[in-house]
């Protein structure tokens, strides 16, 4: 059975520790959910190159071959979620005051969500684990205009590109990893989400990721 070490490492066969303190952003005191992502990069090494410079990152990364890397301690937060969507919108339970207060302002909506209890909102950077699947968003060339910088194209690809299909090896590894994390950390099945469901992201990100998911 997998365990978590005092340093926050998942002690499990097949999980390779490759920690990047550069993406760790302070103590992660409670874990209530898991968020599944795709990297928008072609290889595991391309993600690691980004991690070395800090900024955004996740706790685990699964290569196309199914190899699982742990890239951040489970005792540390990472910036992997972004601004939260209003969970009450899914259940049509937002109060008129909530709708009015956050209208047209994503940052304000996020702050409203973060004031709610964990069960009333989606998991955030403050209380969730991120799992990245190596996979790039492919952009239709028609969106590329003369004069665009590489940064412009990369941003556009993340918004309008279509993410690669997750490999069978990745899905197998993802299912095993999520099951282990749920058992070790007592995370309910319905608290595992794809990134676009909880935040304002490309809807095709992780759309082909598969695990034992409650609909």
C-alpha positions in Angstrom: 0.0 0.0 0.0 1.3 3.5 -0.9 2.1 5.9 1.9 3.2 9.5 2.2 6.5 10.3 3.8 7.0 13.1 6.3 8.6 15.1 3.4 5.4 14.7 1.4 6.7 12.1 -1.1 4.3 9.4 -2.3 6.1 6.2 -1.5 4.7 3.9 -4.2 6.3 1.6 -6.8 6.4 3.3 -10.2 6.4 6.9 -8.9 9.7 8.6 -9.6 10.6 11.5 -7.4 11.9 14.5 -9.3 11.0 17.5 -7.1 11.2 21.1 -8.2 11.2 23.4 -5.1 10.8 26.3 -7.6 7.1 25.4 -8.1 6.3 24.9 -4.4 4.4 28.0 -3.1 4.0 27.5 0.7 2.5 24.9 3.0 -0.4 22.7 1.8 -2.2 22.1 5.1 -5.3 20.2 3.9 -6.0 18.2 0.7 -9.6 17.8 -0.4 -9.4 17.3 -4.1 -7.4 16.5 -7.3 -7.3 18.4 -10.5 -6.2 16.8 -13.8 -4.4 18.8 -16.4 -2.5 18.6 -19.7 0.9 20.4 -20.0 0.5 22.0 -23.5 4.1 20.7 -24.1 5.5 17.8 -26.2 7.6 16.0 -23.6 8.1 15.6 -19.9 11.4 17.4 -20.2 9.7 20.4 -21.7 7.6 20.7 -18.6 10.6 20.2 -16.3 12.4 23.0 -18.2 9.5 25.3 -17.3 9.4 24.1 -13.7 13.1 25.0 -13.3 12.1 28.6 -13.8 9.3 28.5 -11.2 5.8 29.8 -11.7 3.0 27.3 -12.5 3.4 23.6 -11.9 1.7 20.5 -10.4 2.5 17.8 -7.9 2.7 14.9 -10.4 3.4 14.6 -14.1 2.6 11.6 -16.3 4.7 11.1 -19.5 3.1 9.7 -22.6 4.8 6.4 -21.9 2.9 6.2 -18.6 5.9 7.0 -16.4 4.8 8.9 -13.3 7.0 11.7 -11.8 6.3 13.5 -8.5 7.4 17.1 -9.1 6.3 18.8 -5.8 5.8 17.7 -2.2 2.3 16.9 -1.1 3.1 19.2 1.9 3.4 22.2 -0.5 1.0 24.2 -2.6 1.5 24.6 -6.3 -0.1 27.1 -8.7 -2.0 24.7 -10.9 -5.7 25.7 -10.7 -6.1 29.4 -11.4 -9.2 31.4 -10.7 -12.2 29.3 -9.7 -15.5 29.1 -11.5 -18.6 29.4 -9.3 -19.7 25.9 -8.3 -23.2 27.1 -7.5 -23.7 27.8 -11.2 -23.7 24.0 -11.9 -26.5 23.5 -9.4 -28.4 26.7 -10.1 -28.0 27.6 -6.5 -26.1 31.0 -6.7 -27.8 33.7 -4.7 -28.8 36.9 -6.5 -26.1 38.7 -4.4 -23.4 36.3 -5.6 -24.4 36.7 -9.2 -24.4 40.5 -8.9 -21.2 40.7 -7.0 -19.1 38.7 -9.4 -20.7 39.8 -12.7 -18.1 40.4 -15.4 -15.1 40.2 -13.0 -13.3 36.9 -12.8 -11.0 37.9 -10.0 -13.9 39.1 -7.9 -15.8 35.8 -8.6 -12.7 33.9 -7.5 -12.5 35.8 -4.2 -16.2 35.2 -3.5 -15.6 31.4 -4.1 -12.6 31.3 -1.8 -14.7 32.7 1.0 -16.9 29.6 0.8 -16.4 26.3 2.7 -14.6 23.6 0.7 -17.7 21.6 0.0 -19.4 24.7 -1.5 -16.7 25.4 -4.0 -14.3 23.6 -6.3 -10.8 22.6 -5.1 -8.2 25.5 -5.3 -4.5 25.8 -5.2 -4.9 26.0 -1.4 -6.3 22.5 -0.9 -5.8 20.3 -4.0 -3.2 18.2 -5.8 -2.5 18.8 -9.5 -1.7 16.0 -11.9 -0.3 16.9 -15.3 -0.5 14.7 -18.4 2.1 15.4 -21.1 0.2 16.6 -24.1 0.2 19.6 -26.5 -2.6 21.7 -27.8 -2.5 21.7 -31.6 -3.5 25.1 -33.2 -5.1 25.4 -36.6 -2.7 27.5 -38.7 -5.6 29.8 -39.7 -5.4 31.5 -36.3 -1.7 32.5 -36.8 -1.4 36.0 -38.1 1.7 37.8 -39.5 3.6 39.6 -36.8 2.6 37.3 -34.0 5.4 36.5 -31.5 6.1 33.0 -30.2 4.5 34.0 -26.9 1.4 35.2 -28.8 1.1 31.9 -30.6 1.6 29.8 -27.4 -1.1 31.8 -25.6 -3.5 31.4 -28.5 -2.7 27.7 -28.7 -3.7 27.2 -25.1 -7.0 29.0 -25.7 -8.1 27.8 -29.2 -5.9 24.7 -29.8 -7.2 21.1 -29.5 -5.3 19.1 -26.9 -3.8 15.8 -28.0 -5.5 12.6 -27.1 -4.2 11.2 -23.8 -2.4 7.9 -24.4 -3.6 4.5 -23.1 -0.4 4.3 -21.0 -1.1 7.7 -19.5 -4.7 6.8 -18.7 -3.6 3.5 -17.0 -1.1 5.4 -14.9 -3.6 8.2 -14.1 -6.2 5.7 -12.8 -3.6 4.0 -10.6 -2.3 7.2 -9.2 -5.7 8.7 -8.5 -6.8 5.5 -6.7 -3.7 5.6 -4.6 -4.0 9.2 -3.7 -7.7 8.8 -2.9 -6.9 5.9 -0.5 -3.9 7.5 1.2 -5.4 11.0 1.5 -9.1 10.0 1.9 -10.2 12.1 -1.1 -13.8 11.3 -2.3 -14.4 10.1 -5.8 -16.5 13.2 -6.6 -13.6 15.5 -5.7 -11.5 14.7 -8.8 -12.0 17.2 -11.6 -10.7 18.1 -15.0 -9.0 21.5 -15.1 -11.6 23.2 -17.4 -14.5 22.3 -15.0 -13.1 24.2 -12.1 -11.3 27.1 -13.9 -11.5 29.2 -17.1 -9.4 26.9 -19.3 -9.4 25.4 -22.8 -12.4 23.0 -22.7 -10.4 20.2 -24.5 -7.7 20.1 -21.8 -7.7 16.6 -20.3 -11.0 15.9 -22.1 -9.7 12.4 -23.1 -8.2 11.6 -19.6 -9.9 8.6 -18.1 -10.2 7.3 -14.5 -13.0 5.9 -12.4 -15.0 9.1 -12.5 -18.4 9.8 -10.9 -20.5 11.7 -13.5 
